[in-house]
Amino acid sequence: MPTKSRQVHLATRPDGLPKHDDFKIVDTVLPDIADGQVLVKQLYMSVDPYMRPRLSNDFELNQVMPGGAIGRVVQSRNANFAEGDVVNNLQGFREYAVSNGMDIRKLAPQPGVPLSAYMSVLGATGFIAYGGLLEIGKLKDGEQVFVSTAAGAVGSVAAQIAKIKGCYVIGSTGSDDKAAWLREIGLDAVINYKKTPIQDALKAAAPRGIDVYFDNVGGDHLDAALACMNSLGRVAVCGMISGYNEPGTRTAVRNLSNIIYGRINLRGFVVMDFVHLREQFNRDMAEWMKSGKLKWKDTVLSGIEQAPAAMVGLMRGENTGKMLVKLSD
Amino acid sequence: MPTKSRQVHLATRPDGLPKHDDFKIVDTVLPDIADGQVLVKQLYMSVDPYMRPRLSNDFELNQVMPGGAIGRVVQSRNANFAEGDVVNNLQGFREYAVSNGMDIRKLAPQPGVPLSAYMSVLGATGFIAYGGLLEIGKLKDGEQVFVSTAAGAVGSVAAQIAKIKGCYVIGSTGSDDKAAWLREIGLDAVINYKKTPIQDALKAAAPRGIDVYFDNVGGDHLDAALACMNSLGRVAVCGMISGYNEPGTRTAVRNLSNIIYGRINLRGFVVMDFVHLREQFNRDMAEWMKSGKLKWKDTVLSGIEQAPAAMVGLMRGENTGKMLVKLSD
């Protein structure tokens, strides 16, 4: 039986901050699945900062957008999947997805762990924080750490892992509410960069300098961090959201020459770089979540018609933790 | 017998490009050396880009400036040094230096190698090029390499080592004469950045992208390189001369976000980082110089009264290879 499914298309390339009108909700009808295929009803879809540059470049206009999602198999003509299986996939921004089984991966949800956690702390989001901090940042116990957008999905995991490793952790965020949450989860110093210029605030918050900067922002945050970095410091460059919306006017970085005498290492990375850490990540996260050392928040909007609002809200910094859209129960 | 020695003092902190008047030649008289001391008559002194930021910050006003030098022991009351010994030291910018023997190192000049080579290709200059390219840049045979200020002291060594390793080497420089020399010593592509905007020129010169960028310039050169870097590329950040004279207006770097998806590594370093490579460096360089694979040029001014002109000329890019001042025969 054909299935009605709504999808989100990119209608126009955003100029600056994305607007609702840049997206379009489109009704479609999926034909019956063929031999070897499965039909997946999506439960949650992910809305991430990395998508913003792609709205300007890679994503095709008037096509359904891709993105991380978790769904449940509702029909299967593939021997590897049964109805009821929960699967990870990259076919977000639609209510139903069809797969030949190659691009989906079965999840074995643990009792007591909400499904949404597999989209955030236990998913690529948590994993990139873990790998970026430990492998790229080469974090050592007790070091001085700065995490930007520390109340975001990746930042909040990175900041808490640094705390677990006995570090002094400074986080930046853009609202008092998020700052309060960061203090609640144990950060040593919290900067609301909308209230104090980041350069001054960071200098005051980092009396012993910075050994590892986990960068989600770039621009003025990176500049401020470079001014505080200790010798042989590491900058794990996970994202540069400051430049995503206004590439033409984005804050330029001027303190790069500090990396010479400070012998600083800046390094970019993607989650694929950490494949070899997967088991260690699963083990560590399970332990930290169980013991209550690692907390998380999600910001969840409901219904695919909210996907544009989720994207716009993410870019305005309205989320705490992971920005998700719940597509069905 | 007291010794008359002229010294170069920093008289005023330069505003922008250094001018002759920012420096002062001062007559001094050194007292007789004491037990344990040696008197060194300087032969060559080094004038380097790294000195420029220090003129604005670290060097004291109305004091003799420090810098690399080679001299000959002319009096010794230290059992470890004899008259006639040639020694490396960090007491440049003066005709005579007094040492307790702790801050000088005996040189054993090889026959057929001019003394000045120990100030350039065989000195810290060559060594930082070697370590920066091989250890920080992790150069692999046959890669695509870009070296900025490739006709400078460090750049010309880095570019030639990359050629020796079978790489495709692009160099940038600021005059047709220097560009001609770079072609003569075998670079595959040469950019005169004063004639073509570096961004366009580099894109055209690097059809297979860039794996290693040896950065001496920063600013627009770094920006152009970031736009061309291949995945997992390395940027060995040796210097950023573009920002040394005009920190307030220096060209900002805007393509930093390329390091994320490209998983690029930018790393600063100093010559001390390569102590463990010293023997390997000496061996390789001796072989390459003997076989004619590594060529070098020095720009030598004569007499300490030329030291300010050497500094000004260096900052204007008037040198090819190492900028030296010859202080005596």
Interface residues (C-beta under 8 A of the other chain):
Chain A: P53 G218 L222 V237 C238 G239 M240 G243 Y244 P247 R250 A252 V253 R254 L256 S257 N258 I259 I260 Y261 G262 R263 I264 N265 L266 R267 G268 F269 V270 D273
Chain B: P53 G218 L222 V237 C238 G239 M240 G243 Y244 P247 R250 A252 V253 R254 L256 S257 N258 I259 I260 Y261 G262 R263 I264 N265 L266 R267 G268 F269 V270 D273
